[in-house]
Amino acid sequence: MGLIGELLLLPAAPARGSLWVLRRVVEEAERQYYDPAAIQGELGRLSEQFEAGEIDEDAFDRREDELLDRLEMAQNREQGR
């Protein structure tokens, strides 16, 4: 872009920096959300809650389906990379 272009864009530098930070935060949040180990851990805790009688079967089934869907999406994301 050149020196003049960089000078003209200098006032936008804080916004560009903020956008960069936001992108990194979103990437990290998605990485953690789709981490298979984290999902499997949540499935384990869900089973413990059900066995302890803390949640009923409907809540267990609903949450288990959500977690299994998320695990499938995580595996599809890995294959897509």
C-alpha positions as CSV (number, residue, x, y, z in Angstrom):
1,M,0.0,0.0,0.0
2,G,2.8,2.4,0.6
3,L,3.7,5.1,3.0
4,I,0.9,7.5,2.0
5,G,-1.7,4.8,2.3
6,E,-0.5,3.8,5.7
7,L,-0.5,7.4,6.9
8,L,-4.1,7.9,5.6
9,L,-5.2,4.7,7.4
10,L,-3.4,5.6,10.7
11,P,-6.5,7.1,12.3
12,A,-8.3,3.7,11.8
13,A,-5.4,1.8,13.5
14,P,-7.2,1.5,16.9
15,A,-10.3,0.1,15.1
16,R,-8.2,-2.3,13.1
17,G,-6.4,-3.5,16.3
18,S,-9.7,-4.0,18.0
19,L,-11.1,-6.0,15.2
20,W,-8.0,-8.2,15.2
21,V,-8.4,-8.8,19.0
22,L,-12.1,-9.6,18.5
23,R,-11.3,-12.1,15.8
24,R,-8.7,-13.8,18.1
25,V,-11.2,-14.0,20.9
26,V,-13.9,-15.5,18.7
27,E,-11.4,-18.0,17.3
28,E,-10.4,-19.1,20.8
29,A,-14.0,-19.3,22.0
30,E,-14.9,-21.5,19.0
31,R,-11.8,-23.7,19.6
32,Q,-12.9,-24.3,23.2
33,Y,-16.6,-24.8,22.3
34,Y,-15.8,-27.4,19.7
35,D,-13.0,-29.1,21.7
36,P,-13.9,-32.9,21.6
37,A,-12.3,-33.4,25.0
38,A,-14.3,-30.6,26.6
39,I,-17.5,-32.0,25.0
40,Q,-16.8,-35.5,26.3
41,G,-16.1,-34.1,29.7
42,E,-19.5,-32.3,29.6
43,L,-21.1,-35.6,28.6
44,G,-19.5,-37.3,31.6
45,R,-20.7,-34.6,34.0
46,L,-24.2,-34.9,32.5
47,S,-24.3,-38.6,33.1
48,E,-23.2,-38.1,36.7
49,Q,-26.0,-35.5,37.2
50,F,-28.5,-37.9,35.8
51,E,-27.3,-40.8,37.9
52,A,-27.3,-38.6,41.0
53,G,-30.9,-37.7,40.3
54,E,-30.1,-34.0,39.8
55,I,-31.8,-33.9,36.3
56,D,-34.7,-35.9,34.9
57,E,-34.5,-38.1,31.8
58,D,-36.0,-35.5,29.5
59,A,-33.4,-32.9,30.4
60,F,-30.7,-35.5,30.1
61,D,-31.8,-36.6,26.6
62,R,-32.2,-33.0,25.4
63,R,-28.7,-31.9,26.7
64,E,-27.1,-35.2,25.5
65,D,-28.5,-34.6,22.0
66,E,-27.1,-31.0,22.0
67,L,-23.7,-32.3,23.1
68,L,-23.6,-35.1,20.6
69,D,-24.6,-32.7,17.8
70,R,-21.8,-30.3,18.9
71,L,-19.3,-33.3,18.9
72,E,-20.4,-34.2,15.4
73,M,-19.9,-30.6,14.3
74,A,-16.4,-30.6,15.9
75,Q,-15.5,-33.7,14.0
76,N,-16.8,-32.2,10.7
77,R,-14.8,-29.0,11.4
78,E,-11.6,-31.1,11.9
79,Q,-12.2,-33.0,8.6
80,G,-12.8,-29.7,6.8
81,R,-9.4,-28.3,7.8
